[in-house]
Amino acid sequence: MSSSRLYSPSGDPISGSHGSSQKMRNELEAVEDAIATLEKHYIRCRFADLNNGAQSQYVIAPLAGTITNVSVVNDAANGGGAATAITLEIGGVAVTMPALTIASAEVLGTVQTPVVPTADNTVAAFGAIEVLTDGAGTGAMPGEVIIEITLEAES
C-alpha cells in the first residue's frame, strides 16, 4: 500500500506528527512565499543602443497579467546633453507610469529606480508590449529594460 507524502521546501516530510504547530505554520508560510514568486514573470528587452534615435522593440507576454514594475540598466555611460526616456505601449496605448529615464552623464551599469505603472498596464496572454526609447542621449548606450508582470489569478 502506497501513501503519498507532502514535503516542505526544506525537504522535510509534512505530517501530523511533524512537530510543533508553529513549525508547520512556518513551513506553510514558506510554501506560500514560493507560490507568490511564481505569480510574477520577468521579460527582458535588450537594446543595442538606447540612444540611436527614437526606436522601439516588441516583447511578448507569455501569460496574461498586469505590468507591475519596469526598470532599465545602461551598459555604457549616457553622454552629456539630454536624458534618455523609456516608455511602454500595449496595443498602441501608452502604459501610464512615472518617468523612467537615464540621466545625461549617467555612469554605466546604473539600474534606474523601478517605476510602478498605474493604468493601461494589463496585457493578454501572448500580447505584445512595445518598449520605446526616445534616443535623446548622446553616445552609443546599450541597455536592457526589465518588465515585471504579475500574473492574473486563475478563476
C-alpha positions as CSV (number, residue, x, y, z in Angstrom):
1,M,0.0,0.0,0.0
2,S,1.5,3.3,-1.0
3,S,0.9,6.6,0.7
4,S,1.7,10.0,-0.7
5,R,3.6,12.4,1.4
6,L,3.8,16.2,1.3
7,Y,7.3,17.7,1.7
8,S,8.3,21.2,2.8
9,P,10.6,23.4,0.8
10,S,13.4,22.3,3.1
11,G,12.8,18.7,2.1
12,D,11.2,17.6,5.5
13,P,8.1,15.5,5.3
14,I,5.0,17.3,6.5
15,S,2.7,15.1,8.5
16,G,0.5,15.2,11.6
17,S,3.5,14.0,13.7
18,H,5.8,16.6,12.1
19,G,6.3,18.5,15.4
20,S,5.0,21.8,16.7
21,S,2.2,23.6,15.1
22,Q,4.5,26.7,14.9
23,K,6.9,24.7,12.7
24,M,4.0,23.6,10.5
25,R,2.9,27.3,10.1
26,N,6.4,28.3,9.2
27,E,6.6,25.6,6.6
28,L,3.3,26.6,5.1
29,E,4.3,30.2,5.0
30,A,7.4,29.2,3.1
31,V,5.2,27.3,0.6
32,E,3.0,30.4,0.2
33,D,6.1,32.6,-0.4
34,A,7.3,30.2,-3.1
35,I,3.9,30.3,-4.8
36,A,3.9,34.1,-4.7
37,T,7.2,34.1,-6.5
38,L,5.6,32.0,-9.3
39,E,2.9,34.7,-9.7
40,K,5.4,37.0,-11.3
41,H,7.2,36.8,-14.7
42,Y,10.0,38.9,-15.9
43,I,10.6,40.0,-19.5
44,R,13.9,41.3,-20.7
45,C,14.1,43.7,-23.7
46,R,17.7,44.4,-24.9
47,F,18.6,47.4,-27.0
48,A,21.9,47.6,-28.9
49,D,21.8,51.4,-28.4
50,L,19.2,53.2,-26.4
51,N,20.4,56.5,-27.9
52,N,20.2,55.6,-31.6
53,G,17.2,57.9,-32.2
54,A,13.6,57.2,-31.3
55,Q,13.0,53.5,-31.7
56,S,11.1,50.6,-30.3
57,Q,11.2,46.9,-29.8
58,Y,8.4,44.4,-29.1
59,V,8.3,41.7,-26.5
60,I,5.6,39.1,-25.9
61,A,3.9,38.5,-22.5
62,P,3.7,34.7,-22.3
63,L,0.8,34.9,-19.8
64,A,-1.9,37.3,-19.0
65,G,-1.3,39.8,-16.2
66,T,-0.6,43.3,-15.1
67,I,2.7,45.1,-15.6
68,T,3.7,46.0,-12.0
69,N,7.3,47.2,-12.3
70,V,9.6,48.5,-15.0
71,S,13.3,49.2,-14.8
72,V,16.3,49.8,-17.1
73,V,20.0,49.4,-16.8
74,N,22.6,51.0,-19.1
75,D,25.7,49.1,-20.2
76,A,27.6,52.3,-21.1
77,A,27.6,55.9,-19.9
78,N,25.0,58.2,-21.2
79,G,26.8,61.1,-22.9
80,G,26.1,64.6,-21.8
81,G,23.1,66.5,-23.2
82,A,19.7,65.0,-22.6
83,A,18.3,62.2,-20.6
84,T,17.0,59.1,-22.4
85,A,13.4,58.3,-21.7
86,I,11.8,54.8,-21.8
87,T,8.1,54.2,-22.2
88,L,5.8,51.2,-22.9
89,E,2.7,50.7,-25.0
90,I,0.2,47.9,-25.2
91,G,-1.9,47.8,-28.4
92,G,-0.8,51.4,-29.3
93,V,-1.9,52.7,-25.9
94,A,0.7,54.2,-23.6
95,V,1.1,52.5,-20.3
96,T,0.6,55.1,-17.6
97,M,3.7,55.2,-15.4
98,P,6.1,57.7,-13.8
99,A,9.0,58.9,-15.9
100,L,11.7,56.2,-16.5
101,T,14.9,58.0,-17.6
102,I,18.6,57.5,-17.8
103,A,20.0,60.9,-16.8
104,S,22.6,62.6,-19.0
105,A,26.1,61.8,-18.0
106,E,24.8,58.7,-16.1
107,V,27.6,56.2,-15.4
108,L,27.5,52.7,-16.9
109,G,25.8,49.9,-15.0
110,T,23.3,52.1,-13.3
111,V,20.0,50.4,-12.5
112,Q,17.3,53.1,-12.6
113,T,14.8,53.1,-9.7
114,P,12.0,50.9,-10.9
115,V,8.7,52.6,-11.7
116,V,5.2,51.2,-11.0
117,P,2.7,51.6,-13.8
118,T,-0.7,52.9,-12.6
119,A,-3.1,52.4,-15.6
120,D,-3.4,50.9,-19.0
121,N,-1.0,48.2,-17.9
122,T,-3.0,44.9,-18.4
123,V,-1.6,42.6,-21.1
124,A,-3.3,39.5,-22.6
125,A,-1.5,36.1,-22.9
126,F,0.8,36.3,-25.9
127,G,0.1,40.0,-26.1
128,A,2.7,42.4,-27.5
129,I,4.3,45.0,-25.3
130,E,6.2,47.8,-27.2
131,V,9.2,49.2,-25.4
132,L,10.2,52.6,-26.7
133,T,13.2,54.9,-26.2
134,D,13.3,58.5,-27.3
135,G,17.1,58.1,-28.0
136,A,17.7,61.6,-26.7
137,G,21.0,61.0,-25.1
138,T,24.4,61.1,-26.8
139,G,26.9,58.3,-27.4
140,A,26.2,54.6,-28.0
141,M,24.5,53.2,-24.9
142,P,23.4,49.6,-24.9
143,G,20.9,48.7,-22.2
144,E,18.2,46.4,-21.1
145,V,14.6,47.1,-19.9
146,I,13.1,44.7,-17.4
147,I,9.3,44.3,-17.2
148,E,7.7,42.6,-14.3
149,I,4.3,41.1,-14.9
150,T,2.1,39.9,-12.1
151,L,0.0,37.0,-13.4
152,E,-3.8,37.0,-13.3
153,A,-5.2,34.7,-10.7
154,E,-6.9,31.7,-12.2
155,S,-10.6,31.5,-11.5
